């Protein structure tokens, strides 16, 4: 009864919904500016790491009160529309740059319209902040310092620099570079306030702060000053300088070429003011971690060491199974809802690979029966969840549906109709566009045999395997996709999705088999060449850290660390420069990590050969860490397991990794095959792809589902181009899969 009432109440909310106009509407973009700028996209023949970057054309440093470059140096034309967020960042309105209605409207102090800003530029400025004395919560530990009304000295925290206690006062410079908001912060003496050049407390070491998040682009982004400083307060108080940019925040773009271009210029702004640091260490989580891997792979001169937190190899690789998630949920909840097996989340896990937990609470489970009713299926309330659902809820809608756009009204309805809102469209200059104007996409599932490993293990029957692959289908072409139905009644922050799992955009059986979608080989090739895909080329000191969050169904799954490791091993022949720490969620070993990386980098910078392996501290090893910071186990083999086909290591027993949908479909753990080579079903049967199962009598049915054959992952990614690179051990006939000769000899 309560379930029915909840559904009825939700429907009533939709009907009677009404709320005050969102204040964002006043600032929304109502016209799209033409992309007429002359700045060019870096032309790449093989791999981006082999392509020299052009000489800087802007005269750094940007002077206070002046404006930084709007055009990027080598990452292509300015993207429009582009929503300005200087107001959100506490920097006031952007500068007016046109009267033609392009971009956001700009108002005077009397709220009268004075023009528009399409490029969101702001003048560089200084502000000051202080750390509050006492035991203050991190989110409230940093506050603005008003020189005209300074806080009492007793209310300012102090830190020790060169044996002397000094007040924690931080100078923050902000402005715009490549249209994004940059930050430069360091500890300064109180008497030096107003002097941009004072750097006496700087320890000559620089941190580049990256930040994660989900994005389809088209926004400037913003970084809260207090949070930016507070996040790295412990290091700032030791004398480190910290820089960053909203252009290096993947909440606003996953364009890694633009992220590199921006990071290079932000660092140039810093060095032109304060000189070269001893080293620059990248730090940041999730998307801010994968950005470090890709910038280190693609370029030189920006980062000297990496501390990726909760990292993935890259966004493109994640999209492979992310876009499978909704397909599977539609299958489990609609197509095969009469199979009670799929109400058991541990059974779903055998197909999804990612963790599934029965009796796990999910705040939006009521949307499942609501959508089942809409689809004409008998409703049932889920009694658990999985990472696919809990973490990647409506991800396909957000990243892949060109007609969806943002829930918040950043753009007018007219602008929404003109733009294709996807991750790939944000990078259309890199991936290319088809003859209908849609960005080419890397995702496809032709030949993918979902649940193959479950079949081979005996977890599902042959009939269940065939039914799954017959009806799971794929995504309709981009030009055929429709906006999903979602409402936000009474100002709810989270919408009610009435077309959950993007079911309106999933291919239907025709006549009794749902068609699959091919991946675009040109998009894949461009993704590789332009460094949007991590190939394992990251020959710098790397300490990757993450919490173990599998029991929370968190999207930052442990297996991602080993995907990166496998790619590093494949390219370098070893992973001696990459260390993985996974800790209990109640302990964060960043302090220890920075200390280790500092030792590593200081040794490396003072060495003659600049060999990161020789400079690595002997005591820095792979480890799992307990809730009190204790090292549970450490050493070369502690993370071994199914991912590298080794006996399960001690840490893997404590913090077991899960896999993903494509691994459970027979794909490789490194997750780097976007377009699989295919073989006929008959060859798959004779080659033992189905294990010891007698599949001969099912051959005809499988051939109908897979008329062009099934994936043969031994062929690798058939769309991967020649990148012109010579991996360190690629020439060896049988390169070691886990450790280098050097590591073996220790």
BELLIN-V685612 format. One line per field, one symbol per residue. ss: DSSP state (H for helix, E for strand, - for the rest). Layout:
# BELLIN-V685612
ss=???
This chain:
# BELLIN-V685612
ss=-HHHHHHHHHHHHHHH------HHHHH-E-----------E------HHH----------------E-------E-------E--------------E-----EEEE-----EEEEE-----E-EEEEEEEE-----HHH-EEE--HHH---HHHE-EEEE--EEEE-EEEEEEEEE--EEEEEEEE--HHH------------EEEEEEE-------E-----HHHHHHH-HHHH----EEEEEEEEE------HHHHHHHHHHHHHHHHHHH----EEEEEEE-HHHHHHHHHHHH------EEEEE-----HHHHHHHHHHHHHHHHHHHHH----HHHH-HHHHHHHH---EEE-------HHHHHHHHH---------EEEHHHH----HHHHHH----------E-HHHHHH----HHHH-HHHH-E-----E------------HHHHHH----HHHHHHHHHH---E--HHH-----EE-HHH----EE--HHHHHHE--E----E------HHHHHHHHH-----------EEEEEEE--HHH------HHHHHHHHHHHHHH-----EEEEEE------HHHHHHHHHHHHHHHHH-----HHHH-------EEE-----EEEE-------HHH-----HHHHH------HHHH-----------EEEE-HHHHHH---------HHHHHHHHHH----EEEEEEEE-----------------------HHHHH-
